[in-house]
Amino acid sequence: MTEDTNSCYYQVQDNEVEIFNFAKAHNLPVLIKGPTGCGKTRFVEYMAHNLGRELVTVSCHDDLTAADLLGRHLVSSDGTFWQDGPLTRAVRHGGICYLDEIIEARKDTTVVLHSLSDHRRELHLERTGEVIKAHKDFMLVVSYNPGYQNMMKGLKPSTRQRFVAMSFDYPSPENEANILVHEAGIKLELANTLVKLGADIRRLSDIDLKAAVSTRLLIYAAKMMSSGCHAQIACLHCIIEPLTDEPETIKALSKLVNAHF
């Protein structure tokens, strides 16, 4: 099944659209787990478009503070005023607030989500003393890559258990080929070859790669090829080089590319 709208294409993998809609109907927050480049963000973009809701995306990182999400007092020529952050704006006016790679955010930042992600659905602004009841069209969605978790980074159980959770993975070969055809405009035969290459790299066990080749990287290579770039060159710069800096690994992956093209 393919979901295609005027501005956002998404290839449905399983029952993720149905689960998301069930969660939305009951104002439940959603957590999406999956490897980098498997379609998590594209899915959220598609659902926001499909539901007709504004999407506010925040890319989480180590330096993200609660104030970055909630807002802060600013000074102008007219004096001090409060400016809402992206999370507060979504809570106040409605829309989907998507926190991408939530485990990258500081622990004291994710705590502010607790009152939003349970039955209360309210946001506490300590700096102003305001308690905001979430707009009826507000929805909280977070995502992360389980492969990046360690003892220092990971969602606390008290946070995880507030969400409806879904696991994403790379698309099936047929779906992934269809995605490449749609996104890059290449022939299905070439798309199938790229998908087989991606699958073979993901199966490698004797090469130390920090991450598997993503569908996103396959799309990049397909787009380069669609404009006339030679297959080996496109794969080198869109797949191999982004995956590793090790000369021996680059050489081994190049041999694998040559076996496909």
C-alpha positions as CSV (number, residue, x, y, z in Angstrom):
1,M,0.0,0.0,0.0
2,T,1.3,3.5,-0.9
3,E,0.2,6.7,0.7
4,D,0.7,9.7,-1.6
5,T,-0.5,13.2,-1.1
6,N,0.2,16.4,-3.0
7,S,3.2,17.3,-0.9
8,C,4.2,14.3,1.1
9,Y,4.9,10.8,-0.1
10,Y,5.0,7.9,2.4
11,Q,5.2,4.2,1.7
12,V,3.2,2.4,4.4
13,Q,5.0,-0.6,5.9
14,D,2.5,-2.1,8.4
15,N,-0.3,-0.8,10.5
16,E,1.5,2.4,11.6
17,V,-1.0,4.8,10.1
18,E,-3.9,3.0,11.9
19,I,-2.1,2.9,15.3
20,F,-1.2,6.6,15.0
21,N,-4.8,7.5,14.2
22,F,-6.1,5.5,17.2
23,A,-3.6,7.3,19.4
24,K,-4.7,10.7,18.0
25,A,-8.4,9.9,18.6
26,H,-7.6,9.5,22.3
27,N,-5.1,12.3,22.6
28,L,-2.3,9.8,23.4
29,P,1.4,10.7,22.8
30,V,3.4,8.6,20.4
31,L,6.9,7.3,20.6
32,I,8.6,6.0,17.4
33,K,11.7,3.8,17.6
34,G,13.9,2.9,14.6
35,P,17.3,3.1,13.0
36,T,18.5,6.3,11.3
37,G,17.0,7.0,7.9
38,C,14.3,4.4,8.0
39,G,11.4,6.8,7.5
40,K,10.4,8.0,11.0
41,T,10.4,11.7,10.2
42,R,8.8,11.2,6.8
43,F,6.0,9.2,8.5
44,V,5.3,12.0,11.0
45,E,5.4,14.6,8.2
46,Y,2.9,12.5,6.2
47,M,0.6,12.1,9.2
48,A,0.6,15.8,10.0
49,H,-0.3,16.5,6.4
50,N,-2.9,13.8,6.3
51,L,-4.5,15.1,9.5
52,G,-4.3,18.8,8.4
53,R,-2.3,19.7,11.5
54,E,0.7,22.0,11.7
55,L,3.9,20.2,12.4
56,V,6.5,21.7,14.8
57,T,9.8,19.7,14.6
58,V,12.6,20.0,17.2
59,S,15.9,18.2,16.6
60,C,17.1,17.3,20.1
61,H,20.8,17.5,21.1
62,D,22.9,17.7,24.2
63,D,22.6,21.4,24.6
64,L,18.8,21.5,24.3
65,T,17.4,23.1,27.4
66,A,13.9,23.3,28.8
67,A,13.9,27.0,27.9
68,D,14.5,26.1,24.3
69,L,11.3,24.1,24.3
70,L,9.2,26.2,26.6
71,G,10.3,29.7,25.9
72,R,12.1,32.6,27.7
73,H,11.9,36.2,28.7
74,L,13.4,38.5,26.2
75,V,14.3,42.2,26.4
76,S,13.2,44.8,23.9
77,S,13.1,48.6,23.7
78,D,9.6,48.3,25.3
79,G,10.8,46.2,28.2
80,T,10.8,42.5,29.1
81,F,8.4,40.1,27.4
82,W,7.8,36.4,27.3
83,Q,8.3,34.5,24.0
84,D,6.8,31.0,23.7
85,G,9.1,28.1,22.6
86,P,8.1,25.6,20.0
87,L,6.5,23.1,22.4
88,T,4.5,25.9,24.2
89,R,3.3,27.2,20.9
90,A,2.0,23.8,19.8
91,V,0.4,23.2,23.2
92,R,-1.3,26.6,23.2
93,H,-2.5,26.7,19.6
94,G,-2.6,23.1,18.5
95,G,-0.5,21.0,16.1
96,I,1.9,18.1,16.3
97,C,5.1,18.7,18.2
98,Y,7.7,16.2,17.0
99,L,10.9,15.8,19.2
100,D,13.4,14.0,16.9
101,E,16.0,11.9,18.7
102,I,14.6,12.6,22.1
103,I,17.3,10.6,23.9
104,E,19.9,13.3,22.8
105,A,18.1,15.9,25.0
106,R,19.2,16.5,28.6
107,K,17.3,14.6,31.2
108,D,16.0,17.8,32.9
109,T,14.6,18.7,29.5
110,T,12.5,15.6,29.0
111,V,11.0,15.9,32.5
112,V,8.9,18.8,31.3
113,L,7.0,16.4,29.0
114,H,5.6,14.3,31.9
115,S,2.5,16.5,32.6
116,L,1.8,16.7,28.9
117,S,2.0,13.0,28.2
118,D,-0.4,11.7,30.8
119,H,-4.1,12.3,31.6
120,R,-3.4,15.9,32.6
121,R,-2.3,17.1,29.2
122,E,-1.0,20.4,30.6
123,L,2.2,22.3,30.5
124,H,3.7,24.1,33.4
125,L,5.7,27.3,32.8
126,E,7.6,27.9,36.1
127,R,9.0,31.2,34.9
128,T,5.6,32.7,34.3
129,G,3.5,30.7,36.7
130,E,1.2,29.7,33.9
131,V,-0.4,26.3,33.5
132,I,-1.5,25.7,29.9
133,K,-4.2,23.1,29.1
134,A,-3.3,21.5,25.8
135,H,-5.3,22.5,22.8
136,K,-7.6,19.8,21.5
137,D,-5.5,19.4,18.4
138,F,-2.2,19.2,20.2
139,M,-0.3,15.9,19.8
140,L,3.1,15.0,21.2
141,V,5.3,12.7,19.1
142,V,8.9,11.7,19.9
143,S,11.4,9.4,18.2
144,Y,14.8,7.9,18.8
145,N,17.3,5.3,17.4
146,P,17.5,2.4,19.9
147,G,21.0,1.6,18.4
148,Y,22.4,4.8,19.9
149,Q,21.2,4.0,23.5
150,N,23.8,3.4,26.2
151,M,24.0,3.6,30.0
152,M,24.1,7.4,29.9
153,K,21.5,7.9,27.2
154,G,18.1,6.4,27.1
155,L,14.6,7.2,28.1
156,K,13.7,6.7,31.7
157,P,10.9,4.1,32.3
158,S,8.8,6.8,33.8
159,T,9.0,8.6,30.5
160,R,8.6,5.7,28.1
161,Q,5.5,4.4,29.8
162,R,3.6,7.6,29.0
163,F,3.7,6.8,25.3
164,V,2.1,4.6,22.7
165,A,5.2,3.1,21.1
166,M,5.9,1.8,17.6
167,S,9.0,0.1,16.2
168,F,10.1,1.0,12.7
169,D,12.7,-0.8,10.6
170,Y,14.0,-0.4,7.0
171,P,11.3,-1.1,4.4
172,S,10.8,-4.5,2.8
173,P,12.8,-4.9,-0.5
174,E,9.7,-4.3,-2.6
175,N,8.7,-1.2,-0.7
176,E,12.2,0.2,-0.6
177,A,12.5,-0.2,-4.4
178,N,9.2,1.5,-4.8
179,I,10.4,4.4,-2.7
180,L,13.5,4.8,-4.8
181,V,11.5,4.8,-8.0
182,H,9.1,7.4,-6.6
183,E,11.8,9.6,-5.0
184,A,14.5,9.5,-7.7
185,G,12.6,8.7,-10.8
186,I,14.8,5.7,-11.7
187,K,13.8,2.5,-13.3
188,L,12.6,-0.4,-11.1
189,E,15.5,-2.6,-12.3
190,L,18.1,-0.1,-11.0
191,A,16.1,0.5,-7.8
192,N,16.1,-3.3,-7.1
193,T,19.9,-3.4,-7.6
194,L,20.4,-0.6,-5.1
195,V,18.1,-2.2,-2.6
196,K,20.0,-5.5,-2.9
197,L,23.3,-3.6,-2.3
198,G,21.8,-1.9,0.8
199,A,20.6,-5.3,2.1
200,D,24.0,-6.9,1.6
201,I,25.7,-4.0,3.4
202,R,23.3,-4.3,6.3
203,R,24.1,-8.0,6.6
204,L,27.8,-7.5,6.8
205,S,29.2,-8.9,10.1
206,D,33.0,-8.8,9.4
207,I,33.1,-5.0,8.9
208,D,32.8,-2.5,11.7
209,L,30.2,0.0,10.7
210,K,28.7,2.4,13.2
211,A,25.4,2.4,11.4
212,A,23.7,0.5,8.6
213,V,23.0,2.0,5.2
214,S,19.8,3.9,5.4
215,T,16.9,4.2,2.9
216,R,17.8,7.9,2.9
217,L,21.3,7.2,1.6
218,L,20.0,4.8,-1.1
219,I,17.7,7.7,-2.2
220,Y,20.6,10.0,-2.4
221,A,22.5,7.5,-4.6
222,A,19.5,7.0,-6.8
223,K,19.0,10.7,-7.3
224,M,22.6,11.1,-8.4
225,M,22.3,8.2,-10.8
226,S,19.1,9.6,-12.2
227,S,21.0,12.8,-13.3
228,G,23.7,10.7,-15.0
229,C,26.3,10.1,-12.3
230,H,28.0,6.7,-12.7
231,A,26.7,4.1,-10.3
232,Q,30.1,3.4,-8.6
233,I,30.7,7.1,-8.1
234,A,27.2,7.7,-6.8
235,C,27.5,4.8,-4.3
236,L,31.0,5.9,-3.2
237,H,29.9,9.4,-2.3
238,C,26.3,8.7,-1.2
239,I,26.6,5.4,0.6
240,I,30.2,4.4,1.4
241,E,31.8,7.7,2.4
242,P,28.9,8.6,4.7
243,L,29.2,5.3,6.5
244,T,32.9,5.1,7.3
245,D,36.3,6.9,7.3
246,E,38.4,3.7,7.4
247,P,40.4,3.2,4.2
248,E,40.1,-0.6,4.4
249,T,36.4,-0.5,5.0
250,I,36.0,1.8,2.1
251,K,37.9,-0.6,-0.1
252,A,35.8,-3.6,1.0
253,L,32.5,-1.7,0.4
254,S,33.7,-0.6,-3.0
255,K,34.3,-4.2,-4.0
256,L,30.8,-5.0,-2.9
257,V,29.4,-2.1,-5.0
258,N,31.4,-3.3,-8.0
259,A,29.8,-6.7,-7.6
260,H,26.4,-5.2,-8.0
261,F,27.1,-2.6,-10.8
